[in-house]
Amino acid sequence: MVEHELEMQLMPSKDENLKLTLQFGIRMHHAGLSPSERGVVERSKKQFYKKFLYKPFFVESSMLPVLANPVNAEISLGTTSTKQGIMEDISGTYFYRKLFANPNFYDLQNP
């Protein structure tokens, strides 16, 4: 959202906390909102859900570049400490199945 659009949305708001949080992209919905404030808060959610419903986001396709993050989390928590343990964890996922079903898509060498 461009800055002048945000200012236009914030002008009629009497809720100082809402004005503050909107500046950071956070919208708070509560019973004390005026109809115009409620519209500002709900409008962004409506756009989010429309995007979520109509524009597909393939989670398994986005997993490979960030796979190290959950693996490192499991290691640091002590849940797993071996390569075999990591492979057992990953082998139960949808990502693992897609990886071997279409290795070229994931640029996998020697599956």
GROMACS elastic network, one bead per residue, 0.5 to 0.9 nm:
[ bonds ]
;  ai    aj funct       b0    kb
    1     4     6  0.84897   500
    1     5     6  0.65909   500
    1     6     6  0.67302   500
    2     5     6  0.55397   500
    2     6     6  0.65412   500
    2     7     6  0.89907   500
    3     6     6  0.51502   500
    3     7     6  0.63166   500
    3     8     6  0.87735   500
    4     8     6  0.62124   500
    4     9     6  0.86588   500
    5     8     6  0.51333   500
    5     9     6  0.63153   500
    5    10     6  0.86922   500
    6     9     6  0.51167   500
    6    10     6  0.61634   500
    6    11     6  0.87137   500
    6    22     6  0.79446   500
    6    23     6  0.74822   500
    7    10     6  0.50451   500
    7    11     6  0.60754   500
    8    11     6  0.54752   500
    8    12     6  0.78582   500
    9    12     6  0.69223   500
    9    13     6  0.76189   500
    9    19     6  0.89781   500
    9    36     6  0.87591   500
    9    37     6  0.82496   500
    9    40     6  0.67372   500
   10    13     6  0.53784   500
   10    14     6  0.86315   500
   10    18     6  0.83741   500
   10    19     6  0.58567   500
   10    22     6  0.79283   500
   10    23     6  0.88551   500
   10    37     6  0.84438   500
   10    40     6  0.86719   500
   11    14     6  0.82576   500
   11    19     6  0.86022   500
   12    36     6  0.76909   500
   12    37     6  0.79588   500
   13    16     6  0.74937   500
   13    18     6  0.76583   500
   13    19     6  0.69278   500
   13    34     6  0.81056   500
   13    36     6  0.77141   500
   13    37     6  0.62020   500
   14    17     6  0.89649   500
   14    18     6  0.83615   500
   14    19     6  0.81809   500
   14    34     6  0.86139   500
   14    37     6  0.86649   500
   15    18     6  0.53188   500
   15    19     6  0.64299   500
   15    20     6  0.88306   500
   15    33     6  0.79423   500
   15    37     6  0.84861   500
   16    19     6  0.50459   500
   16    20     6  0.62253   500
   16    21     6  0.87238   500
   17    20     6  0.50785   500
   17    21     6  0.61863   500
   17    22     6  0.84949   500
   17    28     6  0.88054   500
   18    21     6  0.52069   500
   18    22     6  0.59078   500
   18    23     6  0.86233   500
   18    26     6  0.83518   500
   18    27     6  0.69731   500
   18    28     6  0.66480   500
   18    37     6  0.83950   500
   19    22     6  0.53071   500
   19    23     6  0.65665   500
   20    23     6  0.55615   500
   20    24     6  0.73275   500
   20    26     6  0.87139   500
   21    24     6  0.53847   500
   21    25     6  0.65319   500
   21    26     6  0.50106   500
   21    27     6  0.63752   500
   21    28     6  0.76905   500
   22    26     6  0.51069   500
   22    27     6  0.57257   500
   22    28     6  0.83849   500
   22    41     6  0.86110   500
   23    26     6  0.73706   500
   24    27     6  0.87474   500
   26    41     6  0.88439   500
   27    40     6  0.83999   500
   27    41     6  0.54746   500
   27    42     6  0.83891   500
   27    44     6  0.83744   500
   27    45     6  0.89591   500
   28    41     6  0.68642   500
   29    32     6  0.84970   500
   29    33     6  0.71992   500
   29    37     6  0.88893   500
   29    38     6  0.69986   500
   29    41     6  0.65582   500
   29    42     6  0.79804   500
   30    33     6  0.60313   500
   30    38     6  0.84285   500
   31    34     6  0.86102   500
   33    36     6  0.79286   500
   33    37     6  0.56704   500
   33    38     6  0.56473   500
   34    37     6  0.51412   500
   34    38     6  0.60309   500
   34    39     6  0.85724   500
   35    38     6  0.50213   500
   35    39     6  0.61818   500
   35    40     6  0.87922   500
   36    39     6  0.50490   500
   36    40     6  0.64314   500
   36    41     6  0.88158   500
   37    40     6  0.51284   500
   37    41     6  0.63165   500
   37    42     6  0.86265   500
   38    41     6  0.51345   500
   38    42     6  0.59895   500
   38    43     6  0.83562   500
   39    42     6  0.51915   500
   39    43     6  0.57889   500
   39    44     6  0.88391   500
   40    43     6  0.54083   500
   40    44     6  0.70575   500
   41    44     6  0.61247   500
   41    45     6  0.71264   500
   42    45     6  0.51474   500
   42    46     6  0.61616   500
   42    47     6  0.88027   500
   43    46     6  0.51198   500
   43    47     6  0.64737   500
   43    48     6  0.87628   500
   44    47     6  0.52245   500
   44    48     6  0.62676   500
   44    49     6  0.87923   500
   45    49     6  0.61658   500
   45    50     6  0.85292   500
   46    49     6  0.52970   500
   46    50     6  0.61690   500
   46    51     6  0.86189   500
   47    50     6  0.51346   500
   47    51     6  0.61497   500
   47    52     6  0.84995   500
   48    51     6  0.52286   500
   48    52     6  0.60893   500
   48    53     6  0.86473   500
   49    53     6  0.60047   500
   49    54     6  0.84737   500
   50    53     6  0.51470   500
   50    54     6  0.59600   500
   50    55     6  0.80030   500
   51    54     6  0.53732   500
   51    55     6  0.53825   500
   51    56     6  0.82405   500
   52    55     6  0.58889   500
   52    56     6  0.69650   500
   52    57     6  0.78402   500
   53    56     6  0.71631   500
   57    61     6  0.85296   500
   57    62     6  0.84940   500
   58    61     6  0.53952   500
   58    62     6  0.65922   500
   58    63     6  0.89526   500
   59    62     6  0.52092   500
   59    63     6  0.62507   500
   59    95     6  0.82949   500
   60    63     6  0.51061   500
   60    64     6  0.75842   500
   60    94     6  0.71384   500
   60    96     6  0.86101   500
   60    98     6  0.75291   500
   60    99     6  0.85987   500
   61    64     6  0.68820   500
   61    65     6  0.89835   500
   61    95     6  0.78426   500
   61    98     6  0.88021   500
   61   105     6  0.86410   500
   61   106     6  0.77204   500
   62    65     6  0.66559   500
   62    66     6  0.75711   500
   63    66     6  0.55784   500
   63    67     6  0.56713   500
   63    95     6  0.74664   500
   64    67     6  0.50965   500
   64    68     6  0.82354   500
   64    95     6  0.86432   500
   64   106     6  0.77574   500
   65    68     6  0.77106   500
   66    69     6  0.57118   500
   66    70     6  0.78673   500
   67    70     6  0.60827   500
   67    71     6  0.65217   500
   67    72     6  0.87465   500
   68    71     6  0.50553   500
   68    72     6  0.58324   500
   68    73     6  0.84338   500
   69    72     6  0.52506   500
   69    73     6  0.62095   500
   69    74     6  0.87799   500
   70    74     6  0.62123   500
   70    75     6  0.86454   500
   71    74     6  0.52087   500
   71    75     6  0.63319   500
   71    76     6  0.87158   500
   71    80     6  0.87355   500
   71    86     6  0.70360   500
   72    75     6  0.50322   500
   72    76     6  0.60543   500
   72    77     6  0.84953   500
   73    76     6  0.51614   500
   73    77     6  0.60823   500
   73    78     6  0.85498   500
   73    79     6  0.86908   500
   74    77     6  0.51976   500
   74    78     6  0.62377   500
   74    79     6  0.52600   500
   74    80     6  0.58908   500
   74    81     6  0.80550   500
   74    86     6  0.83790   500
   75    78     6  0.51045   500
   75    79     6  0.60946   500
   75    80     6  0.53077   500
   75    81     6  0.55335   500
   75    82     6  0.85001   500
   75    86     6  0.87508   500
   76    79     6  0.77198   500
   76    80     6  0.84153   500
   76    81     6  0.86062   500
   77    80     6  0.78256   500
   78    81     6  0.65504   500
   79    85     6  0.87568   500
   80    83     6  0.83997   500
   80    84     6  0.88717   500
   80    85     6  0.56441   500
   80    86     6  0.65852   500
   80    89     6  0.88594   500
   81    84     6  0.85435   500
   81    85     6  0.67365   500
   81    86     6  0.76634   500
   82    85     6  0.51326   500
   82    86     6  0.64372   500
   82    87     6  0.87095   500
   83    86     6  0.51305   500
   83    87     6  0.61896   500
   83    88     6  0.86267   500
   84    87     6  0.50688   500
   84    88     6  0.61586   500
   84    89     6  0.86751   500
   85    88     6  0.50853   500
   85    89     6  0.62949   500
   85    90     6  0.87294   500
   86    89     6  0.51040   500
   86    90     6  0.62088   500
   86    91     6  0.84657   500
   87    90     6  0.51201   500
   87    91     6  0.57848   500
   87    92     6  0.88232   500
   88    91     6  0.51761   500
   88    92     6  0.69263   500
   89    92     6  0.60447   500
   89    93     6  0.76551   500
   90    93     6  0.55381   500
   90    94     6  0.87001   500
   90    95     6  0.78119   500
   90    96     6  0.62310   500
   91    94     6  0.82740   500
   91    95     6  0.83181   500
   91    96     6  0.54590   500
   91    97     6  0.75326   500
   92    95     6  0.85599   500
   92    96     6  0.70270   500
   92    97     6  0.81584   500
   93    96     6  0.53577   500
   93    97     6  0.68076   500
   93    98     6  0.89556   500
   94    97     6  0.52045   500
   94    98     6  0.62672   500
   94    99     6  0.85277   500
   95    98     6  0.51494   500
   95    99     6  0.59614   500
   95   100     6  0.88477   500
   96    99     6  0.50099   500
   96   100     6  0.65977   500
   96   101     6  0.86264   500
   97   100     6  0.56023   500
   97   101     6  0.61071   500
   97   102     6  0.87203   500
   98   102     6  0.60322   500
   98   103     6  0.78776   500
   98   106     6  0.89837   500
   99   102     6  0.56443   500
   99   103     6  0.53714   500
   99   104     6  0.86424   500
   99   105     6  0.80147   500
   99   106     6  0.65791   500
   99   108     6  0.78058   500
   99   111     6  0.86047   500
  100   103     6  0.53074   500
  100   108     6  0.85310   500
  100   111     6  0.66410   500
  102   105     6  0.56881   500
  102   106     6  0.71852   500
  102   108     6  0.87356   500
  103   106     6  0.53485   500
  103   107     6  0.60765   500
  103   109     6  0.75189   500
  103   110     6  0.85994   500
  103   111     6  0.68375   500
  104   108     6  0.59534   500
  104   109     6  0.79990   500
  105   108     6  0.76777   500
  108   111     6  0.63687   500
